[in-house]
């Protein structure tokens, strides 16, 4: 065998599997040659895709913790200290994906723009545009912002349910603020949940390098179609270890539609509390399979109760999708709209049954802030059904209100009022003097501070 033949055999052996998939190889492009053999390149696909991925920078004004004496109006007056609270600016970087170039719609992660006072989008061509926040879903870590729709690119959307483990994917984003960067890999796993990263999880796992700043960027297939939004990494030592997670495009687009329609995701309620099956429960229920979600509690007058479900039932399928654990049923119901039907298969006394339940509305106790104290005019307060922080959530706030001007923001949690620890709206009512000043302790993410309202 001559030298040229050996080189050709080596080139053929180096070609990735994607070259044997005609649609992918045509989309990726074969423009370079060596010894008469075409070499694979993703450059043509990336030239089309990269302009649709943007860099996002945010600026957030945060209040600086002060000595408690500085919160005392008498102390301030005696020492002639200005009444304004000290602030400093916090900046962050991330990525986003243009999914509608006619309306200027950009998808990103909620944590990229969370509580930002200013959002700036930098396009691939260098243009910098101010963005408007249209809606967020903190539970799934999805947000949608809008920029002026002038000569924008956009990514076509793929059906993420067609992804298979082993498919080639490319991550596009802005890691470490370095500028637009591309990494490649494969789909390592599908349907990852129970990681504790987000409230609702159904992740695509990939070994394409995803680093800080990639959040909100695009995961695309070799056709340049959007299959997922880069969201998180599993990095025990703070660096990339080849385990990254992306939210599937189908899940993102479902959330996007709700955000555009309502400005929020109105999640429905089935009314069940479930738990994973343990070997002991499998034996106790005399089950043949170890997969499913056991119902431990049924809320009264809930859709589950009306459908006839009972504690001890084991849900094994919802709308044709197998249920492996309690995370699966929570994710499926959490992405459904109020009024949707969910067809459930379950075991009761080792007998398989079917039932259809209609997703209901989650009722959150709410209170208009002005009914509690005049300084809270323009706010809507609620006690979350489930929260890591006990307190009263500031659910909505008018940007023209005094509460906004002193620094309160949606998502803030009031954990104490007038130096009393409070856990819900009823406790807040008990400690508020409608005619006096109101001293509240706010928890915002990992930060805490006091605000005096009068």
Buried (B, 14 or more C-beta within 10 A) or exposed (E): EEEEEEBBEEBEEEBBEBBEBEEBBEBBBBEEEEEEBBEBEBEBBBEBBBBBBBBBBBEBBBBEEEEEEBBBEEEBEEEEBEEEBEEEEBEBBBBBBBBBBEBBBBBBBBBBBBBBEBBBBBBBEEBEBEBEEBBBBBBBBBBBBBBEBEEBBBBEBBEBEEBEEEBBBBBBBBBEEEEBBBBBBBBBEBBBBBEEBBBBBBBBBBBBBBBBBBBBBBBBBBBBBBBBBBBBBBBEEEEBEBBBBBBBBBBBBBBBEBBBEEBBBEBBBBBBBBEBBEEEBBEEBEBEEEBBBBBEEBBEEBBBBEBEBEEBBBBBBBBEEEBBBBBBBBBBBBBBBBEEEBEBBBBBEEEEEEBEBBBBEEEEEEBEBBEBBBBBBBBBBBBBEEEEEBBBBBBBBEEEBBBBEBBBBBBBBBBBBBEEEBBBBEBBBEBBEEEEEBBBBBBBEEEEBBBBBE
